[in-house]
């Protein structure tokens, strides 16, 4: 049975939310008369078992990989097991694969909630929101630590933005985090030392692999499609403090701009980003 979807429309754009698939998006399209232009890569599989086939994901209670079998915090080690086949490390938490309850829904907005026991030591309550206004999409994410001890939390948005042969991203930053062969971070370099990854001005993506965090960024990014005569502006408000650019090669049909929050929160404290 196909999962339930919620279609939001404001007259200029449409998005489709899949509550059962981590409240991810199946699509985000610009609508002009009878013409539909995907801004995010359209979903290729609506099954909750294939969340990364969606058009956008929500990442919590952390984003990216945690190596070493877990993490050390406040002098205590917390084990975490791998959560995806083929991945040696736990990645992106469990929010992207956990079903959500719909708290409120209107023609162009929706709010969803999740209460989770796990993974590992994590206990949390989260709310996600989507809203369309004049075609612009606002995504919000809030998390509250319900565990009996302070824990580090991280939140993230992972839109799979359409990549064409003439896609020019812009994301100004000061530092680039490098990665090891199995993808955890491995040191940083200043952006000028890697001119092929300097997106301070719109430029073509490298033809090969890119999966790097950009630090000291200004909270804004753009994707310009010269062949479609179209541009997408991305605004990441505080406390989102890390941007990751991911695309495996010029054969890929997507580029991911992951905007992430890294922070620490005591029991009952709230982290919020939009």
C-alpha positions as CSV (number, residue, x, y, z in Angstrom):
1,X,0.0,0.0,0.0
2,X,1.3,3.4,-0.9
3,X,2.0,5.7,2.0
4,X,-0.2,8.7,2.7
5,X,0.9,12.0,1.2
6,X,-0.1,15.6,1.8
7,X,-0.1,18.0,-1.1
8,X,0.5,21.6,-0.3
9,X,-0.2,24.3,-3.0
10,X,-0.2,28.1,-2.8
11,X,-0.9,29.0,-6.5
12,X,2.8,29.3,-7.4
13,X,4.4,26.1,-6.1
14,X,3.5,22.6,-4.9
15,X,5.1,20.4,-2.4
16,X,4.2,16.8,-1.4
17,X,4.9,15.7,2.2
18,X,5.2,12.0,3.1
19,X,4.5,11.7,6.9
20,X,5.4,8.0,7.1
21,X,8.8,8.5,5.4
22,X,10.3,10.7,8.1
23,X,8.1,13.7,7.0
24,X,10.3,14.0,3.9
25,X,9.2,15.6,0.7
26,X,8.3,13.7,-2.4
27,X,8.5,16.9,-4.5
28,X,8.9,20.7,-4.6
29,X,7.8,22.1,-7.9
30,X,7.3,25.5,-9.4
31,X,3.9,25.8,-11.1
32,X,3.5,28.3,-14.0
33,X,0.2,27.9,-15.9
34,X,0.3,24.3,-17.0
35,X,4.0,24.0,-16.7
36,X,5.6,22.1,-13.8
37,X,9.3,22.7,-13.0
38,X,10.9,20.5,-10.3
39,X,13.2,22.4,-8.0
40,X,14.0,19.3,-5.9
41,X,14.7,16.0,-7.6
42,X,11.3,14.3,-7.8
43,X,10.8,11.2,-5.6
44,X,11.8,8.0,-7.2
45,X,10.3,5.6,-4.6
46,X,7.7,6.5,-2.0
47,X,8.4,3.5,0.1
48,X,9.4,4.4,3.7
49,X,12.1,1.8,3.3
50,X,13.8,4.0,0.7
51,X,13.9,7.5,2.4
52,X,16.9,8.7,0.3
53,X,14.8,8.4,-2.9
54,X,12.7,11.3,-1.7
55,X,13.1,14.9,-2.8
56,X,14.2,16.1,0.7
57,X,14.9,14.6,4.2
58,X,14.9,15.8,7.8
59,X,18.0,14.7,9.8
60,X,17.8,14.2,13.6
61,X,18.8,13.7,16.3
62,X,22.2,14.1,14.5
63,X,23.4,14.4,11.0
64,X,26.2,12.7,9.1
65,X,28.2,9.8,10.5
66,X,29.3,9.0,14.0
67,X,32.5,6.8,14.0
68,X,34.1,4.8,16.8
69,X,31.1,2.8,17.7
70,X,29.4,5.8,19.5
71,X,30.4,9.1,21.1
72,X,31.9,10.4,24.3
73,X,30.1,13.2,26.1
74,X,30.5,14.6,29.6
75,X,32.9,11.8,30.4
76,X,30.6,9.0,29.4
77,X,30.6,6.8,26.3
78,X,27.3,6.2,24.5
79,X,27.3,3.3,22.0
80,X,25.5,3.6,18.7
81,X,25.0,0.8,16.2
82,X,25.0,1.2,12.3
83,X,21.5,1.9,11.1
84,X,21.7,1.5,7.3
85,X,22.8,-1.6,5.2
86,X,26.3,-1.0,3.8
87,X,27.1,1.9,6.1
88,X,29.8,1.0,8.7
89,X,28.8,3.9,10.9
90,X,25.4,5.2,12.3
91,X,24.3,8.0,10.0
92,X,21.7,10.8,10.1
93,X,19.9,9.5,13.2
94,X,16.5,7.9,12.9
95,X,14.3,11.0,12.1
96,X,14.6,10.5,8.3
97,X,13.1,7.0,8.6
98,X,10.5,7.4,11.4
99,X,6.8,8.1,10.7
100,X,5.3,11.4,11.9
101,X,1.9,12.3,13.3
102,X,0.1,15.2,11.5
103,X,-0.7,17.9,14.1
104,X,-2.2,20.5,11.8
105,X,-2.7,20.8,8.1
106,X,-3.9,23.6,5.8
107,X,-3.9,24.2,2.0
108,X,-0.3,25.5,2.1
109,X,1.2,24.4,5.4
110,X,1.5,21.4,7.7
111,X,3.0,20.6,11.2
112,X,4.1,17.1,12.1
113,X,5.4,15.6,15.4
114,X,7.6,12.7,16.5
115,X,8.4,11.2,19.9
116,X,11.3,8.8,19.9
117,X,12.9,6.4,22.3
118,X,16.3,5.9,20.7
119,X,18.5,5.5,18.9
120,X,20.8,4.5,21.7
121,X,20.6,6.9,24.6
122,X,18.6,9.5,22.7
123,X,15.1,10.3,23.9
124,X,13.4,13.3,22.2
125,X,10.3,15.0,20.9
126,X,10.5,16.8,17.5
127,X,8.2,18.9,15.4
128,X,8.6,19.7,11.7
129,X,6.8,22.3,9.7
130,X,6.5,23.2,6.0
131,X,4.8,26.3,4.6
132,X,4.5,27.7,1.1
133,X,4.1,31.4,0.4
134,X,4.3,33.0,-3.0
135,X,6.2,29.9,-4.1
136,X,8.8,30.1,-1.4
137,X,9.2,27.0,0.8
138,X,9.9,27.4,4.5
139,X,11.1,24.3,6.5
140,X,11.3,24.3,10.2
141,X,12.5,21.7,12.7
142,X,12.4,21.7,16.5
143,X,13.7,19.1,19.0
144,X,13.5,18.7,22.8
145,X,15.8,16.4,24.7
146,X,13.7,14.1,26.9
147,X,16.6,12.0,28.2
148,X,17.6,12.3,31.9
149,X,21.0,13.7,31.0
150,X,22.5,16.4,28.8
151,X,23.2,15.1,25.2
152,X,24.6,16.6,22.0
153,X,22.0,17.0,19.3
154,X,22.3,17.9,15.6
155,X,19.6,18.8,13.1
156,X,19.8,19.0,9.4
157,X,17.8,19.6,6.2
158,X,18.8,17.6,3.1
159,X,17.1,18.8,-0.1
160,X,18.1,16.8,-3.2
161,X,18.2,19.8,-5.6
162,X,17.9,19.2,-9.4
163,X,21.3,19.0,-11.1
164,X,21.6,19.7,-14.8
165,X,24.7,20.0,-17.0
166,X,24.5,23.8,-16.4
167,X,24.0,24.0,-12.7
168,X,26.0,26.7,-11.0
169,X,25.9,26.7,-7.1
170,X,27.0,29.6,-4.9
171,X,27.8,29.1,-1.2
172,X,30.4,31.5,0.3
173,X,32.5,30.1,3.1
174,X,36.0,30.4,4.7
175,X,36.9,26.8,5.4
176,X,36.4,23.4,3.8
177,X,36.3,20.2,5.9
178,X,38.0,17.3,4.1
179,X,36.9,13.7,4.5
180,X,38.6,10.3,4.8
181,X,37.9,7.4,2.4
182,X,35.0,6.2,4.6
183,X,33.7,9.8,4.9
184,X,34.2,11.0,8.5
185,X,35.8,14.5,8.5
186,X,39.6,14.8,8.3
187,X,40.9,18.2,9.0
188,X,40.1,21.6,7.3
189,X,41.7,23.8,4.7
190,X,41.0,27.4,3.7
191,X,38.7,27.7,0.7
192,X,41.3,29.5,-1.5
193,X,43.6,26.4,-1.2
194,X,40.9,24.4,-3.1
195,X,39.8,26.7,-6.0
196,X,37.7,23.9,-7.6
197,X,35.5,24.0,-4.5
198,X,35.4,27.8,-4.1
199,X,31.7,28.6,-4.6
200,X,32.0,32.2,-3.4
201,X,30.6,33.1,-6.8
202,X,28.4,30.9,-9.0
203,X,30.5,28.2,-10.7
204,X,30.2,24.8,-12.2
205,X,30.4,21.8,-9.9
206,X,33.4,19.5,-10.1
207,X,32.9,16.6,-12.5
208,X,33.8,14.1,-9.8
209,X,32.9,13.4,-6.2
210,X,32.2,16.2,-3.7
211,X,31.0,15.6,-0.1
212,X,32.5,18.4,2.0
213,X,31.4,20.6,4.8
214,X,31.8,24.4,4.3
215,X,32.4,26.4,7.5
216,X,32.3,30.1,8.2
217,X,29.6,30.5,5.6
218,X,27.2,33.5,5.4
219,X,23.9,31.6,5.6
220,X,23.0,32.1,2.0
221,X,23.4,29.9,-1.1
222,X,22.1,29.9,-4.6
223,X,21.6,27.4,-7.4
224,X,21.5,28.9,-10.9
225,X,20.3,26.7,-13.8
226,X,21.6,28.5,-16.9
227,X,19.8,25.9,-19.2
228,X,16.5,26.4,-17.4
229,X,16.9,30.2,-17.0
230,X,16.0,29.8,-13.3
231,X,17.6,30.2,-9.9
232,X,16.8,29.0,-6.4
233,X,17.8,31.0,-3.4
234,X,18.5,29.2,-0.1
235,X,18.5,31.0,3.2
236,X,19.7,29.1,6.3
237,X,18.9,31.1,9.5
238,X,20.8,30.8,12.8
239,X,21.6,28.4,14.4
240,X,22.2,26.4,11.3
241,X,26.0,26.7,11.1
242,X,27.3,24.1,8.6
243,X,26.7,23.6,4.9
244,X,27.6,20.3,3.2
245,X,27.7,20.1,-0.6
246,X,27.2,16.6,-1.9
247,X,27.0,15.2,-5.4
248,X,28.8,12.0,-6.6
249,X,29.6,13.1,-10.1
250,X,28.4,15.0,-13.2
251,X,26.3,12.0,-14.0
252,X,24.1,12.6,-10.9
253,X,20.7,14.2,-11.3
254,X,21.0,16.0,-7.9
255,X,23.2,18.2,-5.7
256,X,22.5,18.2,-2.0
257,X,22.9,21.4,0.1
258,X,22.7,20.0,3.6
259,X,22.3,22.7,6.2
260,X,23.1,21.5,9.7
261,X,23.1,22.5,13.3
262,X,25.6,21.2,15.8
263,X,24.9,22.1,19.4
264,X,24.7,20.8,23.0
265,X,21.5,20.7,25.0
266,X,20.6,19.9,28.6
267,X,17.5,17.9,29.6
268,X,14.3,19.7,28.5
269,X,16.2,22.3,26.5
270,X,15.0,23.1,23.0
271,X,16.9,23.4,19.7
272,X,15.1,25.1,16.8
273,X,16.1,25.9,13.2
274,X,14.3,26.9,10.0
